[in-house]
Amino acid sequence: QVQLVESGGGLVQAGGSLRLSCAASGRTFSSYVMGWFRQAPGKEREFVAAITWNGGSTLNADSVKGRFTISRDNAKNTLYLQMNSLKPEDTAVYYCAANTRTTIVITRSKLQYDYWGQGTQVTVSS
């Protein structure tokens, strides 16, 4: 079992920055892949970024490349998403997710992630 709790969302102007955190508990944090997803009103939940167990490899959605950075601190059982140069189209509820079936295979498919947080709202004003 894994429990995930996101924090750090809020309201920010376009061009601004936010850092999201995801605190994990339960199963050993360094034993699984982690990812970030987001869901805007009326849209499907979409992949944002993912990271292997030790941070050695990451994958980003094309829409956030060069602006968002995923990282993790296994000593603190915490996943991060640093978001810079935010745009109004980044407005969504952001979710962290765990794929406990693997330590090294990172994927965009939300079907591969078996534990999810409750989400944190990010709103970017123009």
C-alpha positions in Angstrom: 0.0 0.0 0.0 1.1 3.5 -0.8 -0.4 6.8 0.4 0.2 10.0 -1.5 -0.5 13.5 -0.5 0.1 16.5 -2.8 0.7 20.1 -1.8 1.9 23.4 -3.2 -0.8 24.3 -5.6 -2.3 27.7 -5.8 -3.1 30.7 -8.0 -0.2 32.3 -10.0 0.1 34.8 -12.8 1.2 33.7 -16.3 5.0 33.5 -16.4 5.3 32.6 -12.7 6.5 29.5 -10.9 5.2 27.0 -8.4 6.7 23.9 -6.9 4.4 20.9 -6.1 5.3 18.3 -3.6 4.0 14.8 -3.1 4.6 13.1 0.3 4.6 9.3 0.1 4.1 6.8 2.9 3.7 3.0 3.1 5.9 1.0 0.8 9.5 2.0 0.5 9.6 5.1 -1.6 12.7 4.2 -3.5 11.2 1.0 -4.8 8.9 2.4 -7.5 8.5 4.8 -10.4 6.6 8.1 -9.7 4.7 10.4 -12.0 2.7 13.6 -12.3 -0.5 13.9 -14.2 -3.0 16.7 -14.6 -6.7 17.1 -15.4 -8.3 20.2 -16.7 -12.1 20.7 -16.5 -13.9 18.6 -19.2 -10.7 17.0 -20.3 -9.0 13.6 -19.8 -6.3 13.2 -17.2 -3.0 13.6 -19.0 0.6 12.7 -18.4 3.0 15.4 -17.3 6.3 13.8 -16.2 7.7 10.6 -14.6 10.9 9.6 -12.9 12.7 6.3 -12.1 13.4 5.1 -8.6 16.7 7.0 -8.2 16.0 9.9 -10.4 18.4 8.7 -13.0 15.9 8.9 -15.8 12.9 11.2 -16.4 10.3 11.6 -19.1 8.3 14.8 -19.8 5.3 15.6 -21.9 6.1 17.7 -24.9 3.8 20.5 -23.6 6.0 21.0 -20.5 9.5 20.3 -21.8 11.9 23.1 -20.9 9.5 24.5 -18.3 8.7 21.7 -15.8 11.2 19.6 -13.9 10.4 16.4 -12.0 12.6 15.3 -9.1 12.5 13.1 -6.0 14.2 13.0 -2.6 14.1 9.4 -1.4 15.5 10.3 2.0 12.4 12.5 2.5 9.9 10.2 0.7 8.9 13.2 -1.5 8.3 13.8 -5.2 8.5 17.3 -6.6 7.4 19.1 -9.7 9.1 22.5 -10.3 6.9 24.5 -12.7 8.3 27.6 -14.4 7.0 29.9 -17.1 3.5 28.9 -16.3 0.8 29.4 -18.9 -3.0 29.6 -18.5 -3.3 26.3 -20.3 -1.4 24.7 -17.4 -4.4 25.3 -15.2 -5.6 21.9 -13.9 -5.7 19.6 -10.9 -2.3 18.0 -10.6 -2.0 14.4 -9.3 1.0 12.4 -8.3 0.9 8.7 -8.9 3.0 5.6 -8.1 3.8 2.7 -10.4 4.8 0.1 -7.8 5.3 -2.6 -10.4 8.6 -1.3 -11.6 11.7 0.7 -10.5 13.0 1.7 -13.9 10.2 1.6 -16.6 8.7 5.0 -17.0 5.5 5.4 -19.0 3.0 8.0 -20.0 0.1 5.6 -19.5 -2.0 6.4 -16.5 -3.2 2.8 -16.6 0.2 1.7 -15.4 0.0 3.7 -12.2 -1.7 1.9 -9.3 -1.7 4.5 -6.5 -2.9 8.2 -6.8 -3.0 11.2 -4.6 -6.1 13.4 -4.1 -4.8 16.2 -6.3 -3.9 19.8 -5.9 -5.3 22.7 -7.9 -3.1 24.9 -10.0 -4.6 28.0 -11.5 -2.7 30.3 -13.9 -4.2 33.6 -14.6 -3.5 35.6 -17.8 
